[in-house]
Amino acid sequence: MARSLPAGETRTLRIYVSQVSHRTNNVMKTLRMVSTVLLPASLIVAFFGTSFEGLPLYQPDDFWAMIVVILLTFGAALMWFRRRGWI
C-alpha cells in the first residue's frame, strides 16, 4: 500500500515541481521566440530560392532587398518581444 507523505515533504515536493515547471516555461518561451524570429527569414529565403525563370527577383540588387526584408522582420519581432516584456 502506498503511504502518504508528511506535510513538510509534500510542500518540498510541490516547491520542486513548481521550480521545474517555471524553468521549463522559460525554455519554451526562448524556443518560441527563436522560431518566431527565424520562420519569416526561412520563408523569405525559400521564396527567393525558387528557380522559376522570368521572375524579376533574380537581379543582384534583389539579394540585398531580401537581406533588408529579413533584417526588418527580425527587428520587428525583437521590438514586439521587447514591448511584451519577454526580453
GIBEL-V770161 format. One record per backbone hydrogen bond with DSSP energy under -1.0 kcal/mol. CO is the residue of the C=O (numbers start at 1). NH is the residue of the N-H. Records with the same first field share a line. If there is no record, write none. Layout:
CO = NH + NH
This chain:
6 = 10
7 = 11
8 = 12
9 = 13
10 = 14
11 = 15
12 = 16
13 = 17
14 = 18
15 = 19
16 = 20
17 = 21
18 = 22
19 = 23
20 = 24
21 = 25
22 = 26
23 = 27
24 = 28
25 = 29
26 = 30
27 = 31
28 = 32
29 = 33
30 = 34
31 = 35
32 = 36
33 = 37
34 = 38
35 = 39
38 = 42
39 = 43
40 = 44
41 = 45
42 = 46
43 = 47
44 = 48
45 = 49
61 = 65
62 = 66
63 = 67
64 = 68
65 = 69
66 = 70
67 = 71
68 = 72
69 = 73
70 = 74
71 = 75
72 = 76
73 = 77
74 = 78
75 = 79
76 = 80
77 = 81
78 = 82
79 = 83
80 = 84
81 = 86
